[in-house]
Amino acid sequence: MKKWIRVLLTAMLTVSLAVGCGAQAENNAEKQDSPQVQTGQDGQSPNVQSDGEKKEINITWTNIKESQQQVWQDYVIKPFQEKHPDVTVNFQGIPDLQNTIRVQIGAGAGPDMFYMDSIDIPDFASTGHLLNIEPYREQYGMDDFMFDWAIDSTEYKGEMYALPHSVEATAMTYNKTLLDQLGKEVPKTRQDFVDICDTALSAGLIPISFGYSGENILLTWPYEHYITCYAGGEKTAQLLKGEIGFDDPDIKGAFALLKADWDAGYINDKKSGAIKNDEARTLFTNQKAVFNFEGPWLTLVDTPPGTWEFEWGQCAWPSMKDGMPAASAITLGEAIGINADTKYPDLCVELMMDFYMNEERCAQAVAAGFSTPARSIDASNYPEDMPEQIRKTLDVQDQNMNAESVGYAPWGFYPSKTAWFLNDNLDKVFYDQMDLDTFLIKAQECLEQDLADGYVFAG
């Protein structure tokens, strides 16, 4: 997704969509109107006596389906409002979320809480626009039950500046019915993968459905798969620590192989830049494509159970080089930023911690189509009538997250300048508007700048 803001658009968005906090609100949590909340022995915040003041908390999220918004209402918002009858929580999903939020927050307005990618945390935190979560970290014992690497992904200069909301492990989603028709097994090796792609093309099928028109940020999916399964997680970590560069043979080799597979027509017949992600999903749903780049979010949240009229599966992305195992990348899928200017910082944190700390409620929400929270959930907490599609997805995600070899997805681990450059320019390599060497040299310049600015790899 392009990160640059067009002046005319942003002015319109600021006028039409600004909600929530006033510019005169206090920054310091100790000066806020809401009382300091203490956690009870059961891991829940105790009931807070209403002081009679009507309060509003505004949450802005990416544009999600009504069914997903209902899950938020049922499992996050309603229980909190029953506990705090004087608080109204408004949840709004909007298109072009990230640009809109940047405009609103930069103008001293914006919602109290909002969806964000963890790679954006340094930019918001360094300009004083995010609430420092560190005081709440010990208060709620976050390190005791949340994944440590998810917490690390929300840190800026060693302190938390966002809540880790959901986690995921990337995967290959495949049409098992089409594989059977082609006489092929689920691929595990590079040769398996190439053989299936060539056979699919010969049969008039698309090997991999993928579209990113208007959302360059989705280009993270293909280059993550290739780096993870060609260079490996260890090399990825070395790259992000500055121990090796983009000119490393394995890192360069991953991008070169991705470009070769693009040129071969494996990725949506080289038309991904002309179609949107929803159109690529439709191609997969209509059995025009064998594989899809998307992972568990596709079957947990974005595709209602029963939509696909074929046998499907998910697995780790196949090896892209001899000696390298099939693998997935772990990542913080969603983070929640809290506006530094909110009038009710304690209530904002309490709203989400009441949910995260209730394992049974988290399980019920996931079963209803919610992203997997950044904590472990015992299988016994999931309802018996949970849709098989969700149970199947959770089983694969658990296997991929706990595999011996894992990578690090860009949208959760890469530094911001580097990620923005890769996302905004990989399509130029695809369409021969920039040669690979130039692309990698410029990516290295961005990485060096990120490291100089204080970026620390969270893996």
One Martini backbone bead per residue (centre of mass of N, CA, C, O) as a GRO file, in nm:
protein
  459
    1MET     BB    1   0.096   0.036   0.023
    2LYS     BB    2   0.078   0.351  -0.005
    3LYS     BB    3   0.230   0.616   0.207
    4TRP     BB    4   0.155   0.849   0.054
    5ILE     BB    5   0.014   1.183   0.071
    6ARG     BB    6  -0.246   1.344  -0.055
    7VAL     BB    7  -0.349   1.654  -0.006
    8LEU     BB    8  -0.646   1.654  -0.091
    9LEU     BB    9  -0.735   1.392   0.043
   10THR     BB   10  -0.653   1.462   0.337
   11ALA     BB   11  -0.838   1.701   0.375
   12MET     BB   12  -1.103   1.545   0.339
   13LEU     BB   13  -1.054   1.331   0.562
   14THR     BB   14  -1.027   1.518   0.802
   15VAL     BB   15  -1.317   1.630   0.787
   16SER     BB   16  -1.491   1.346   0.759
   17LEU     BB   17  -1.318   1.140   0.990
   18ALA     BB   18  -1.283   1.284   1.243
   19VAL     BB   19  -1.228   1.136   1.566
   20GLY     BB   20  -1.246   1.176   1.922
   21CYS     BB   21  -0.988   1.337   1.998
   22GLY     BB   22  -0.856   1.610   2.141
   23ALA     BB   23  -0.599   1.845   2.126
   24GLN     BB   24  -0.617   1.911   2.458
   25ALA     BB   25  -0.523   1.661   2.559
   26GLU     BB   26  -0.356   1.472   2.760
   27ASN     BB   27  -0.057   1.277   2.764
   28ASN     BB   28  -0.053   1.195   3.052
   29ALA     BB   29  -0.179   0.931   3.225
   30GLU     BB   30  -0.185   1.078   3.517
   31LYS     BB   31  -0.390   1.320   3.387
   32GLN     BB   32  -0.637   1.163   3.360
   33ASP     BB   33  -0.977   1.104   3.412
   34SER     BB   34  -0.914   0.819   3.453
   35PRO     BB   35  -0.873   0.577   3.660
   36GLN     BB   36  -0.674   0.362   3.801
   37VAL     BB   37  -0.624   0.025   3.710
   38GLN     BB   38  -0.676  -0.285   3.865
   39THR     BB   39  -0.598  -0.610   3.903
   40GLY     BB   40  -0.718  -0.913   3.959
   41GLN     BB   41  -0.685  -1.245   4.049
   42ASP     BB   42  -0.848  -1.339   3.770
   43GLY     BB   43  -0.730  -1.129   3.541
   44GLN     BB   44  -0.935  -0.905   3.599
   45SER     BB   45  -1.093  -0.623   3.599
   46PRO     BB   46  -1.250  -0.456   3.814
   47ASN     BB   47  -1.506  -0.293   3.904
   48VAL     BB   48  -1.610   0.034   3.814
   49GLN     BB   49  -1.722   0.308   3.940
   50SER     BB   50  -1.938   0.530   3.852
   51ASP     BB   51  -1.911   0.896   3.795
   52GLY     BB   52  -2.138   0.991   3.560
   53GLU     BB   53  -1.955   1.009   3.319
   54LYS     BB   54  -1.958   1.041   2.986
   55LYS     BB   55  -1.802   0.810   2.763
   56GLU     BB   56  -1.570   0.785   2.477
   57ILE     BB   57  -1.466   0.523   2.249
   58ASN     BB   58  -1.262   0.522   1.956
   59ILE     BB   59  -1.253   0.286   1.684
   60THR     BB   60  -1.018   0.222   1.419
   61TRP     BB   61  -1.045   0.024   1.125
   62THR     BB   62  -1.039  -0.178   0.901
   63ASN     BB   63  -1.225  -0.293   0.632
   64ILE     BB   64  -1.473  -0.489   0.758
   65LYS     BB   65  -1.695  -0.705   0.812
   66GLU     BB   66  -1.987  -0.732   0.982
   67SER     BB   67  -1.921  -1.004   1.118
   68GLN     BB   68  -1.657  -0.898   1.250
   69GLN     BB   69  -1.782  -0.664   1.407
   70GLN     BB   70  -1.961  -0.850   1.580
   71VAL     BB   71  -1.734  -0.984   1.735
   72TRP     BB   72  -1.643  -0.733   1.875
   73GLN     BB   73  -1.907  -0.681   2.020
   74ASP     BB   74  -1.945  -0.962   2.173
   75TYR     BB   75  -1.623  -0.996   2.300
   76VAL     BB   76  -1.536  -0.684   2.370
   77ILE     BB   77  -1.754  -0.453   2.408
   78LYS     BB   78  -2.003  -0.552   2.573
   79PRO     BB   79  -1.857  -0.648   2.835
   80PHE     BB   80  -1.745  -0.362   2.895
   81GLN     BB   81  -2.020  -0.202   2.903
   82GLU     BB   82  -2.137  -0.365   3.139
   83LYS     BB   83  -1.909  -0.267   3.334
   84HIS     BB   84  -1.936   0.031   3.170
   85PRO     BB   85  -2.218   0.223   3.139
   86ASP     BB   86  -2.056   0.512   3.084
   87VAL     BB   87  -1.946   0.360   2.821
   88THR     BB   88  -1.876   0.428   2.478
   89VAL     BB   89  -1.819   0.209   2.198
   90ASN     BB   90  -1.672   0.287   1.885
   91PHE     BB   91  -1.688   0.113   1.568
   92GLN     BB   92  -1.468   0.163   1.276
   93GLY     BB   93  -1.461   0.101   0.928
   94ILE     BB   94  -1.201   0.184   0.684
   95PRO     BB   95  -1.063   0.304   0.420
   96ASP     BB   96  -0.751   0.393   0.404
   97LEU     BB   97  -0.643   0.394   0.701
   98GLN     BB   98  -0.340   0.489   0.724
   99ASN     BB   99  -0.368   0.767   0.594
  100THR     BB  100  -0.594   0.874   0.775
  101ILE     BB  101  -0.448   0.850   1.048
  102ARG     BB  102  -0.211   1.034   0.985
  103VAL     BB  103  -0.377   1.288   0.955
  104GLN     BB  104  -0.526   1.294   1.225
  105ILE     BB  105  -0.289   1.268   1.422
  106GLY     BB  106  -0.125   1.511   1.301
  107ALA     BB  107  -0.383   1.707   1.392
  108GLY     BB  108  -0.475   1.609   1.692
  109ALA     BB  109  -0.660   1.367   1.643
  110GLY     BB  110  -0.856   1.108   1.628
  111PRO     BB  111  -0.864   0.819   1.762
  112ASP     BB  112  -0.805   0.629   2.041
  113MET     BB  113  -0.808   0.370   1.850
  114PHE     BB  114  -0.588   0.160   1.629
  115TYR     BB  115  -0.489   0.020   1.358
  116MET     BB  116  -0.162  -0.148   1.309
  117ASP     BB  117   0.149  -0.176   1.197
  118SER     BB  118   0.450  -0.239   1.341
  119ILE     BB  119   0.627  -0.072   1.133
  120ASP     BB  120   0.479   0.211   1.237
  121ILE     BB  121   0.562   0.270   1.531
  122PRO     BB  122   0.816   0.456   1.517
  123ASP     BB  123   0.677   0.699   1.381
  124PHE     BB  124   0.461   0.752   1.602
  125ALA     BB  125   0.647   0.753   1.855
  126SER     BB  126   0.864   0.974   1.769
  127THR     BB  127   0.609   1.198   1.755
  128GLY     BB  128   0.404   1.145   2.011
  129HIS     BB  129   0.125   0.964   1.919
  130LEU     BB  130   0.185   0.740   2.133
  131LEU     BB  131   0.115   0.543   2.382
  132ASN     BB  132   0.270   0.435   2.659
  133ILE     BB  133   0.258   0.089   2.770
  134GLU     BB  134   0.463   0.016   2.996
  135PRO     BB  135   0.293   0.067   3.265
  136TYR     BB  136   0.094  -0.185   3.183
  137ARG     BB  137   0.270  -0.439   3.165
  138GLU     BB  138   0.290  -0.506   3.471
  139GLN     BB  139  -0.001  -0.467   3.568
  140TYR     BB  140  -0.098  -0.715   3.354
  141GLY     BB  141   0.121  -0.929   3.285
  142MET     BB  142   0.205  -0.969   2.977
  143ASP     BB  143   0.464  -1.161   2.994
  144ASP     BB  144   0.295  -1.417   3.107
  145PHE     BB  145   0.089  -1.456   2.819
  146MET     BB  146   0.247  -1.327   2.600
  147PHE     BB  147   0.422  -1.314   2.331
  148ASP     BB  148   0.738  -1.204   2.318
  149TRP     BB  149   0.765  -1.134   2.008
  150ALA     BB  150   0.511  -0.955   2.004
  151ILE     BB  151   0.605  -0.745   2.205
  152ASP     BB  152   0.869  -0.668   2.059
  153SER     BB  153   0.707  -0.551   1.802
  154THR     BB  154   0.604  -0.289   1.997
  155GLU     BB  155   0.879  -0.161   2.018
  156TYR     BB  156   1.045   0.149   2.133
  157LYS     BB  157   1.325   0.177   2.282
  158GLY     BB  158   1.224  -0.072   2.487
  159GLU     BB  159   0.912   0.015   2.449
  160MET     BB  160   0.579   0.012   2.461
  161TYR     BB  161   0.339   0.134   2.177
  162ALA     BB  162   0.158  -0.132   2.173
  163LEU     BB  163  -0.078  -0.377   2.105
  164PRO     BB  164  -0.082  -0.713   2.072
  165HIS     BB  165  -0.335  -0.868   1.886
  166SER     BB  166  -0.212  -1.054   1.643
  167VAL     BB  167  -0.132  -1.376   1.503
  168GLU     BB  168   0.088  -1.540   1.251
  169ALA     BB  169   0.129  -1.794   0.992
  170THR     BB  170   0.233  -1.856   0.710
  171ALA     BB  171   0.088  -1.979   0.388
  172MET     BB  172  -0.034  -2.229   0.180
  173THR     BB  173  -0.305  -2.220  -0.039
  174TYR     BB  174  -0.504  -2.503  -0.154
  175ASN     BB  175  -0.632  -2.706  -0.424
  176LYS     BB  176  -0.700  -3.037  -0.399
  177THR     BB  177  -0.879  -3.096  -0.641
  178LEU     BB  178  -0.679  -2.994  -0.858
  179LEU     BB  179  -0.442  -3.171  -0.786
  180ASP     BB  180  -0.585  -3.435  -0.849
  181GLN     BB  181  -0.643  -3.368  -1.150
  182LEU     BB  182  -0.318  -3.337  -1.201
  183GLY     BB  183  -0.163  -3.561  -1.026
  184LYS     BB  184  -0.091  -3.413  -0.744
  185GLU     BB  185   0.091  -3.312  -0.478
  186VAL     BB  186   0.184  -3.157  -0.217
  187PRO     BB  187   0.427  -2.935  -0.194
  188LYS     BB  188   0.789  -2.940  -0.075
  189THR     BB  189   0.949  -2.873  -0.326
  190ARG     BB  190   1.072  -2.713  -0.592
  191GLN     BB  191   1.003  -2.930  -0.802
  192ASP     BB  192   0.712  -2.964  -0.728
  193PHE     BB  193   0.626  -2.673  -0.785
  194VAL     BB  194   0.711  -2.651  -1.083
  195ASP     BB  195   0.546  -2.890  -1.189
  196ILE     BB  196   0.268  -2.770  -1.115
  197CYS     BB  197   0.284  -2.501  -1.265
  198ASP     BB  198   0.327  -2.623  -1.551
  199THR     BB  199   0.072  -2.800  -1.551
  200ALA     BB  200  -0.133  -2.573  -1.506
  201LEU     BB  201  -0.070  -2.410  -1.761
  202SER     BB  202  -0.136  -2.644  -1.961
  203ALA     BB  203  -0.448  -2.649  -1.831
  204GLY     BB  204  -0.538  -2.334  -1.793
  205LEU     BB  205  -0.409  -2.246  -1.524
  206ILE     BB  206  -0.345  -2.088  -1.223
  207PRO     BB  207  -0.110  -2.126  -0.998
  208ILE     BB  208  -0.121  -1.814  -0.874
  209SER     BB  209  -0.318  -1.615  -0.691
  210PHE     BB  210  -0.270  -1.250  -0.749
  211GLY     BB  211  -0.341  -0.919  -0.601
  212TYR     BB  212  -0.230  -0.543  -0.578
  213SER     BB  213  -0.414  -0.328  -0.660
  214GLY     BB  214  -0.364  -0.050  -0.447
  215GLU     BB  215  -0.168  -0.279  -0.266
  216ASN     BB  216   0.160  -0.304  -0.220
  217ILE     BB  217   0.176  -0.448   0.060
  218LEU     BB  218   0.115  -0.741  -0.066
  219LEU     BB  219   0.416  -0.799  -0.162
  220THR     BB  220   0.508  -0.944   0.097
  221TRP     BB  221   0.421  -1.230   0.038
  222PRO     BB  222   0.622  -1.329  -0.183
  223TYR     BB  223   0.900  -1.239  -0.054
  224GLU     BB  224   0.871  -1.403   0.199
  225HIS     BB  225   0.859  -1.689   0.085
  226TYR     BB  226   1.138  -1.680  -0.059
  227ILE     BB  227   1.320  -1.606   0.177
  228THR     BB  228   1.236  -1.835   0.372
  229CYS     BB  229   1.279  -2.083   0.134
  230TYR     BB  230   1.586  -1.989   0.053
  231ALA     BB  231   1.738  -1.845   0.297
  232GLY     BB  232   1.594  -1.815   0.569
  233GLY     BB  233   1.564  -1.727   0.898
  234GLU     BB  234   1.861  -1.674   0.970
  235LYS     BB  235   1.920  -1.480   0.735
  236THR     BB  236   1.704  -1.278   0.800
  237ALA     BB  237   1.820  -1.198   1.074
  238GLN     BB  238   2.094  -1.100   0.968
  239LEU     BB  239   1.982  -0.878   0.792
  240LEU     BB  240   1.821  -0.720   1.029
  241LYS     BB  241   2.107  -0.682   1.192
  242GLY     BB  242   2.348  -0.621   0.968
  243GLU     BB  243   2.537  -0.879   0.894
  244ILE     BB  244   2.395  -0.857   0.623
  245GLY     BB  245   2.296  -0.818   0.288
  246PHE     BB  246   2.129  -0.789  -0.020
  247ASP     BB  247   2.402  -0.927  -0.152
  248ASP     BB  248   2.347  -1.183  -0.060
  249PRO     BB  249   2.309  -1.477  -0.223
  250ASP     BB  250   2.037  -1.562  -0.082
  251ILE     BB  251   1.881  -1.300  -0.104
  252LYS     BB  252   1.918  -1.252  -0.406
  253GLY     BB  253   1.815  -1.533  -0.494
  254ALA     BB  254   1.521  -1.496  -0.402
  255PHE     BB  255   1.454  -1.259  -0.596
  256ALA     BB  256   1.539  -1.399  -0.860
  257LEU     BB  257   1.331  -1.630  -0.840
  258LEU     BB  258   1.079  -1.458  -0.831
  259LYS     BB  259   1.124  -1.327  -1.108
  260ALA     BB  260   1.127  -1.593  -1.271
  261ASP     BB  261   0.835  -1.682  -1.190
  262TRP     BB  262   0.701  -1.440  -1.307
  263ASP     BB  263   0.804  -1.476  -1.604
  264ALA     BB  264   0.660  -1.770  -1.619
  265GLY     BB  265   0.351  -1.717  -1.494
  266TYR     BB  266   0.282  -1.820  -1.199
  267ILE     BB  267   0.182  -1.519  -1.127
  268ASN     BB  268  -0.099  -1.442  -1.267
  269ASP     BB  269   0.022  -1.396  -1.553
  270LYS     BB  270   0.144  -1.103  -1.487
  271LYS     BB  271  -0.147  -0.949  -1.354
  272SER     BB  272  -0.143  -0.839  -1.053
  273GLY     BB  273  -0.135  -0.518  -1.106
  274ALA     BB  274  -0.450  -0.529  -1.238
  275ILE     BB  275  -0.549  -0.662  -0.966
  276LYS     BB  276  -0.726  -0.739  -0.700
  277ASN     BB  277  -0.752  -0.930  -0.428
  278ASP     BB  278  -1.052  -1.008  -0.466
  279GLU     BB  279  -1.006  -1.121  -0.754
  280ALA     BB  280  -0.808  -1.344  -0.668
  281ARG     BB  281  -1.006  -1.487  -0.482
  282THR     BB  282  -1.211  -1.555  -0.702
  283LEU     BB  283  -1.030  -1.739  -0.866
  284PHE     BB  284  -1.002  -1.947  -0.639
  285THR     BB  285  -1.304  -2.001  -0.582
  286ASN     BB  286  -1.342  -2.077  -0.911
  287GLN     BB  287  -1.103  -2.273  -0.992
  288LYS     BB  288  -0.843  -2.111  -1.148
  289ALA     BB  289  -0.657  -2.189  -0.898
  290VAL     BB  290  -0.426  -2.363  -0.697
  291PHE     BB  291  -0.302  -2.109  -0.556
  292ASN     BB  292  -0.239  -1.904  -0.256
  293PHE     BB  293  -0.065  -1.662  -0.072
  294GLU     BB  294  -0.246  -1.696   0.158
  295GLY     BB  295  -0.336  -1.746   0.487
  296PRO     BB  296  -0.519  -1.780   0.779
  297TRP     BB  297  -0.694  -1.521   0.734
  298LEU     BB  298  -0.865  -1.638   0.501
  299THR     BB  299  -1.008  -1.879   0.693
  300LEU     BB  300  -1.074  -1.728   0.966
  301VAL     BB  301  -1.204  -1.437   0.844
  302ASP     BB  302  -1.255  -1.386   0.506
  303THR     BB  303  -1.391  -1.688   0.486
  304PRO     BB  304  -1.667  -1.836   0.496
  305PRO     BB  305  -1.795  -2.110   0.579
  306GLY     BB  306  -1.869  -2.282   0.265
  307THR     BB  307  -1.763  -2.126   0.011
  308TRP     BB  308  -1.601  -2.371  -0.073
  309GLU     BB  309  -1.641  -2.623  -0.350
  310PHE     BB  310  -1.374  -2.763  -0.218
  311GLU     BB  311  -1.079  -2.904  -0.156
  312TRP     BB  312  -0.865  -2.796   0.108
  313GLY     BB  313  -0.547  -2.632   0.207
  314GLN     BB  314  -0.262  -2.605   0.435
  315CYS     BB  315   0.087  -2.490   0.430
  316ALA     BB  316   0.392  -2.481   0.395
  317TRP     BB  317   0.613  -2.345   0.213
  318PRO     BB  318   0.805  -2.450  -0.018
  319SER     BB  319   1.091  -2.521  -0.118
  320MET     BB  320   1.352  -2.316  -0.301
  321LYS     BB  321   1.596  -2.506  -0.194
  322ASP     BB  322   1.833  -2.706  -0.149
  323GLY     BB  323   1.823  -2.776   0.206
  324MET     BB  324   1.549  -2.630   0.235
  325PRO     BB  325   1.281  -2.600   0.412
  326ALA     BB  326   0.979  -2.593   0.470
  327ALA     BB  327   0.805  -2.272   0.542
  328SER     BB  328   0.729  -2.021   0.782
  329ALA     BB  329   0.605  -1.705   0.900
  330ILE     BB  330   0.615  -1.501   1.160
  331THR     BB  331   0.366  -1.266   1.311
  332LEU     BB  332   0.233  -0.957   1.357
  333GLY     BB  333  -0.072  -0.880   1.231
  334GLU     BB  334  -0.179  -0.694   1.480
  335ALA     BB  335  -0.210  -0.364   1.605
  336ILE     BB  336  -0.262  -0.131   1.886
  337GLY     BB  337  -0.320   0.199   1.892
  338ILE     BB  338  -0.279   0.475   2.125
  339ASN     BB  339  -0.363   0.777   2.172
  340ALA     BB  340  -0.192   1.027   2.335
  341ASP     BB  341  -0.478   1.215   2.342
  342THR     BB  342  -0.638   1.059   2.519
  343LYS     BB  343  -0.865   1.067   2.794
  344TYR     BB  344  -0.865   0.716   2.818
  345PRO     BB  345  -0.618   0.511   2.870
  346ASP     BB  346  -0.713   0.300   3.080
  347LEU     BB  347  -0.967   0.207   2.924
  348CYS     BB  348  -0.833   0.114   2.667
  349VAL     BB  349  -0.661  -0.107   2.794
  350GLU     BB  350  -0.885  -0.258   2.949
  351LEU     BB  351  -1.056  -0.347   2.710
  352MET     BB  352  -0.833  -0.548   2.597
  353MET     BB  353  -0.740  -0.703   2.856
  354ASP     BB  354  -1.009  -0.839   2.919
  355PHE     BB  355  -0.983  -1.015   2.668
  356TYR     BB  356  -0.692  -1.142   2.668
  357MET     BB  357  -0.731  -1.268   2.975
  358ASN     BB  358  -0.969  -1.436   2.834
  359GLU     BB  359  -0.944  -1.738   2.705
  360GLU     BB  360  -1.236  -1.822   2.641
  361ARG     BB  361  -1.315  -1.568   2.481
  362CYS     BB  362  -1.101  -1.593   2.267
  363ALA     BB  363  -1.196  -1.867   2.158
  364GLN     BB  364  -1.482  -1.776   2.075
  365ALA     BB  365  -1.391  -1.560   1.874
  366VAL     BB  366  -1.230  -1.741   1.682
  367ALA     BB  367  -1.476  -1.930   1.617
  368ALA     BB  368  -1.628  -1.658   1.489
  369GLY     BB  369  -1.380  -1.492   1.323
  370PHE     BB  370  -1.106  -1.430   1.473
  371SER     BB  371  -0.816  -1.334   1.540
  372THR     BB  372  -0.530  -1.448   1.677
  373PRO     BB  373  -0.407  -1.400   1.958
  374ALA     BB  374  -0.109  -1.309   2.161
  375ARG     BB  375  -0.179  -1.618   2.262
  376SER     BB  376  -0.244  -1.891   2.423
  377ILE     BB  377  -0.478  -2.170   2.342
  378ASP     BB  378  -0.659  -2.403   2.459
  379ALA     BB  379  -0.841  -2.643   2.298
  380SER     BB  380  -1.069  -2.674   2.527
  381ASN     BB  381  -1.193  -2.371   2.469
  382TYR     BB  382  -1.321  -2.468   2.229
  383PRO     BB  383  -1.592  -2.517   2.070
  384GLU     BB  384  -1.751  -2.795   1.944
  385ASP     BB  385  -1.899  -2.608   1.699
  386MET     BB  386  -1.664  -2.545   1.544
  387PRO     BB  387  -1.561  -2.486   1.253
  388GLU     BB  388  -1.366  -2.678   1.053
  389GLN     BB  389  -1.208  -2.454   0.912
  390ILE     BB  390  -1.090  -2.333   1.173
  391ARG     BB  391  -0.961  -2.584   1.295
  392LYS     BB  392  -0.773  -2.643   1.057
  393THR     BB  393  -0.619  -2.375   1.063
  394LEU     BB  394  -0.512  -2.393   1.354
  395ASP     BB  395  -0.345  -2.650   1.318
  396VAL     BB  396  -0.152  -2.537   1.101
  397GLN     BB  397  -0.050  -2.290   1.255
  398ASP     BB  398   0.072  -2.445   1.489
  399GLN     BB  399   0.276  -2.602   1.322
  400ASN     BB  400   0.422  -2.355   1.190
  401MET     BB  401   0.505  -2.205   1.457
  402ASN     BB  402   0.654  -2.493   1.571
  403ALA     BB  403   0.868  -2.515   1.384
  404GLU     BB  404   1.204  -2.540   1.332
  405SER     BB  405   1.140  -2.355   1.079
  406VAL     BB  406   1.145  -1.994   1.069
  407GLY     BB  407   1.028  -1.686   0.986
  408TYR     BB  408   1.000  -1.320   0.895
  409ALA     BB  409   0.764  -1.104   0.855
  410PRO     BB  410   0.756  -0.787   0.732
  411TRP     BB  411   0.489  -0.667   0.886
  412GLY     BB  412   0.651  -0.737   1.181
  413PHE     BB  413   0.995  -0.691   1.133
  414TYR     BB  414   1.050  -0.477   0.946
  415PRO     BB  415   1.164  -0.192   0.868
  416SER     BB  416   1.009   0.076   0.738
  417LYS     BB  417   1.185   0.176   0.498
  418THR     BB  418   1.234  -0.102   0.378
  419ALA     BB  419   0.943  -0.192   0.339
  420TRP     BB  420   0.846   0.040   0.164
  421PHE     BB  421   1.040  -0.005  -0.067
  422LEU     BB  422   0.967  -0.294  -0.142
  423ASN     BB  423   0.660  -0.242  -0.187
  424ASP     BB  424   0.699   0.009  -0.401
  425ASN     BB  425   0.926  -0.165  -0.610
  426LEU     BB  426   0.881  -0.463  -0.701
  427ASP     BB  427   0.702  -0.408  -0.954
  428LYS     BB  428   0.935  -0.289  -1.121
  429VAL     BB  429   1.075  -0.558  -1.153
  430PHE     BB  430   0.850  -0.718  -1.283
  431TYR     BB  431   0.814  -0.469  -1.519
  432ASP     BB  432   1.107  -0.360  -1.603
  433GLN     BB  433   1.177  -0.065  -1.435
  434MET     BB  434   1.386  -0.238  -1.258
  435ASP     BB  435   1.664  -0.362  -1.160
  436LEU     BB  436   1.778  -0.576  -0.926
  437ASP     BB  437   2.037  -0.435  -0.834
  438THR     BB  438   1.911  -0.161  -0.774
  439PHE     BB  439   1.701  -0.257  -0.574
  440LEU     BB  440   1.910  -0.373  -0.363
  441ILE     BB  441   2.072  -0.117  -0.313
  442LYS     BB  442   1.831   0.054  -0.207
  443ALA     BB  443   1.752  -0.139   0.021
  444GLN     BB  444   2.021  -0.110   0.173
  445GLU     BB  445   2.000   0.191   0.232
  446CYS     BB  446   1.747   0.166   0.407
  447LEU     BB  447   1.859  -0.026   0.620
  448GLU     BB  448   2.089   0.156   0.717
  449GLN     BB  449   1.900   0.381   0.813
  450ASP     BB  450   1.739   0.216   1.017
  451LEU     BB  451   1.983   0.139   1.194
  452ALA     BB  452   2.069   0.437   1.253
  453ASP     BB  453   1.773   0.494   1.390
  454GLY     BB  454   1.743   0.215   1.591
  455TYR     BB  455   1.686  -0.047   1.484
  456VAL     BB  456   1.545  -0.360   1.624
  457PHE     BB  457   1.537  -0.679   1.620
  458ALA     BB  458   1.255  -0.895   1.742
  459GLY     BB  459   1.347  -1.216   1.714
   0.00000   0.00000   0.00000
